[in-house]
Amino acid sequence: MEMDETAPRRRRGAPVFSEKTFYLEEFYGKSLLFALIPPSGERVTELDSLMRTLRELRRNQTRCIVIVSARALGRLMRRMGRMAPSEPPPVFDPSVGMRTRPYPPDSAVARIWKALKAGSIVVASTSTDDPEDLLVFAQELASRLRVFKLLLLDREGGLVDDNGERLSFVESKRIGRALKRVKPGLRRKVLRLAADALRDGVGSVNLVSPRNVYEELFSFLGAGTLFTLAPYGSALPISIDDFEEVEALIMRGQDEGFLLHRNSDQIASILPSCFGYRVGDEHLAGVCSLLTEPYRRDRAGEITALYTLTRFQGEGVAAQLVSEVIKEARARRLKYVFACTSEERAARFFLRMKFRRVSPGSVASAKWRGYDASRIARLSIFRLDLS
């Protein structure tokens, strides 16, 4: 849900919010495993996005393990240039030890660790070019290492729904539903192994085209499909350590024209009572604030700065955020909460949340001090009584 009282056009010259910083903080000191599913990596041009990604992660002290087919190994190493490990890449036979546990065997894990100690990027290949062999080996290795993230780089990219729209986010219990839309073959194997990796302790799995891996890792919009084990995440009051990230998220909503423009002091005033919805151990998917100080005499609260990243729209994030804000409003013994929007979609959302449409006179008069009458006329105002 992306809403606020107004939806101004993007301001010319407005700074473009970069999410990369937050992702780099999330990945700092972690291990990521990239698996190029054949024929991915066999074209030099499709490696550009991966190279940008590896350069960023190397500077960030993130450990990167890249598994590639025998046919693509040479191209990958040449394209890496100075980033390429100095030692020859280990080559693993996926069939060795497959019928025993642990798999991959301890010797394979020890070779990966030895290579990581020599440099933050490890490249390894399978002895065959069979995509299923590489896929199984990469998933099993990711599970053994319990990496923070497994990235499956496939030319088909992420999943799409029946209307051809990309499925940005899938929790593990919904993978079975996604399987029904996928034809038998390697693609089904990809989904099953993604579920296996999550069950085995891998933090999250991304399915994306190798041409789009940079956008998938470093943007909130994403370019593929993110798989997680738990349902989305949880809506909780933010901590002071979250203030910077939440402020940046609100500014993003303003720059996109979905949130009312506020200056830094005005944003600071809504941060203390802000709730954030965090997906697993990763980034915030949405924010919402309960503003009460201006309406103290009326014992009222305004639900404001409600913003959900496009990637997570339709996943119930906004509903959970508003539900938590309402719980907080009850704890503060408020008489009612209200919200204002000029978006029809947001209006339908509040009606679904059992708010009722009211006139401007039905909410705290302090709301309208200094407000332009023509702007008020464009608003839909919603109120929920709490007594």
Beta strands, then each sheet from edge to edge (+ up, - down):
strand 1: 31-36
strand 2: 63-68
strand 3: 91-92
strand 4: 121-126
strand 5: 149-153
strand 6: 169-171
strand 7: 204-208
strand 8: 225-228
strand 9: 233-237
strand 10: 274-279
strand 11: 284-291
strand 12: 300-308
strand 13: 336-341
strand 14: 356-358
strand 15: 380-385
sheet 1: 3+ 4+ 2+ 1+ 5+ 7+ 8- 6-
sheet 2: 9+ 10- 11+ 12- 13- 15+ 14-
end
